[in-house]
Amino acid sequence: MSASIETSSGPPARASSPAHEPVSPRLQVAGLGLRGVFILLLAIIIARVSLPQSEELWSVYETPGDLARVLLGAVICVWIVWQAFRLPKDAEAYRIWLYISLVGVPFALITLIATW
Protein backbone atom coordinates (compact mmCIF):
# COMPACT_ATOMS: atom_id res chain seq x y z
CA MET A 1 0.00 0.00 0.00
CA SER A 2 2.21 2.71 -1.20
CA ALA A 3 1.02 5.95 -2.60
CA SER A 4 2.76 7.22 -5.68
CA ILE A 5 3.62 10.86 -5.81
CA GLU A 6 4.12 12.41 -9.21
CA THR A 7 6.52 15.30 -9.38
CA SER A 8 7.31 17.37 -12.39
CA SER A 9 10.79 18.79 -12.69
CA GLY A 10 10.15 20.58 -15.99
CA PRO A 11 8.34 23.82 -16.69
CA PRO A 12 4.57 23.81 -16.46
CA ALA A 13 2.76 22.92 -19.65
CA ARG A 14 1.25 25.78 -21.62
CA ALA A 15 -2.42 25.86 -22.42
CA SER A 16 -1.64 26.55 -26.07
CA SER A 17 1.53 25.47 -27.80
CA PRO A 18 3.46 27.95 -30.01
CA ALA A 19 2.68 25.88 -33.10
CA HIS A 20 -1.01 26.69 -32.75
CA GLU A 21 -0.64 30.41 -32.14
CA PRO A 22 -2.03 32.48 -35.01
CA VAL A 23 0.52 34.45 -37.01
CA SER A 24 -0.17 38.16 -37.11
CA PRO A 25 -0.53 39.50 -40.67
CA ARG A 26 2.18 42.13 -40.15
CA LEU A 27 4.68 39.52 -38.97
CA GLN A 28 3.75 37.22 -41.83
CA VAL A 29 4.17 39.91 -44.50
CA ALA A 30 7.43 41.23 -43.02
CA GLY A 31 8.88 37.77 -42.46
CA LEU A 32 7.95 36.43 -45.89
CA GLY A 33 8.95 39.61 -47.71
CA LEU A 34 12.39 39.89 -46.15
CA ARG A 35 12.90 36.13 -46.41
CA GLY A 36 12.13 36.27 -50.13
CA VAL A 37 14.53 39.17 -50.71
CA PHE A 38 17.26 37.41 -48.74
CA ILE A 39 16.86 34.11 -50.60
CA LEU A 40 16.74 35.89 -53.96
CA LEU A 41 19.95 37.80 -53.16
CA LEU A 42 21.67 34.57 -52.09
CA ALA A 43 20.66 32.88 -55.34
CA ILE A 44 21.98 35.83 -57.39
CA ILE A 45 25.28 35.84 -55.48
CA ILE A 46 25.73 32.09 -55.93
CA ALA A 47 24.87 32.29 -59.64
CA ARG A 48 27.32 35.17 -60.11
CA VAL A 49 30.16 33.49 -58.22
CA SER A 50 29.65 30.14 -59.93
CA LEU A 51 30.05 31.52 -63.45
CA PRO A 52 33.18 30.29 -65.25
CA GLN A 53 36.34 32.41 -65.12
CA SER A 54 36.47 32.70 -68.91
CA GLU A 55 34.20 34.99 -70.87
CA GLU A 56 31.66 32.53 -72.23
CA LEU A 57 29.51 29.94 -70.50
CA TRP A 58 30.06 27.48 -73.39
CA SER A 59 33.79 27.35 -72.64
CA VAL A 60 33.09 25.71 -69.28
CA TYR A 61 34.38 22.36 -70.58
CA GLU A 62 37.91 23.71 -71.07
CA THR A 63 38.86 23.45 -67.40
CA PRO A 64 37.50 20.96 -64.88
CA GLY A 65 37.46 23.62 -62.14
CA ASP A 66 35.03 25.78 -64.08
CA LEU A 67 32.79 22.81 -64.81
CA ALA A 68 32.69 21.81 -61.12
CA ARG A 69 31.98 25.41 -60.08
CA VAL A 70 29.10 25.78 -62.55
CA LEU A 71 27.53 22.43 -61.66
CA LEU A 72 27.81 23.04 -57.92
CA GLY A 73 26.42 26.56 -58.31
CA ALA A 74 23.48 25.30 -60.35
CA VAL A 75 22.62 22.63 -57.78
CA ILE A 76 22.81 25.13 -54.91
CA CYS A 77 20.68 27.68 -56.80
CA VAL A 78 17.99 25.06 -57.47
CA TRP A 79 18.03 24.07 -53.78
CA ILE A 80 17.75 27.70 -52.64
CA VAL A 81 14.85 28.41 -55.00
CA TRP A 82 13.14 25.23 -53.73
CA GLN A 83 13.59 26.50 -50.16
CA ALA A 84 11.96 29.79 -51.16
CA PHE A 85 8.69 27.99 -51.84
CA ARG A 86 8.62 26.17 -48.48
CA LEU A 87 6.73 28.43 -46.10
CA PRO A 88 7.47 28.67 -42.37
CA LYS A 89 5.11 26.64 -40.21
CA ASP A 90 4.61 28.75 -37.07
CA ALA A 91 4.89 32.27 -35.70
CA GLU A 92 8.34 31.61 -34.24
CA ALA A 93 9.68 30.64 -37.67
CA TYR A 94 8.38 33.88 -39.18
CA ARG A 95 10.02 35.81 -36.34
CA ILE A 96 13.34 33.99 -36.84
CA TRP A 97 13.30 34.70 -40.59
CA LEU A 98 12.56 38.35 -39.84
CA TYR A 99 15.60 38.61 -37.56
CA ILE A 100 17.90 36.69 -39.90
CA SER A 101 16.80 38.76 -42.89
CA LEU A 102 17.24 42.09 -41.11
CA VAL A 103 20.92 41.26 -40.76
CA GLY A 104 21.32 39.15 -43.88
CA VAL A 105 19.79 41.44 -46.52
CA PRO A 106 22.25 44.34 -46.01
CA PHE A 107 25.16 41.89 -45.83
CA ALA A 108 23.99 40.12 -49.00
CA LEU A 109 23.63 43.48 -50.80
CA ILE A 110 27.18 44.46 -49.81
CA THR A 111 28.47 41.08 -50.97
CA LEU A 112 26.57 41.33 -54.26
CA ILE A 113 28.00 44.78 -54.96
CA ALA A 114 31.51 43.60 -54.07
CA THR A 115 31.35 40.53 -56.32
CA TRP A 116 29.82 42.26 -59.32
BELUR-V115521 format. One record per helix or strand of 3 or more residues. SS is the DSSP state (H for helix, E for strand). FROM is the first residue (numbers start at 1). TO is the last residue. If there is no record, write none. Layout:
SS:FROM:TO ; SS:FROM:TO
//
This chain:
H:18:20 ; H:25:49 ; H:57:62 ; H:64:84 ; H:91:115
//
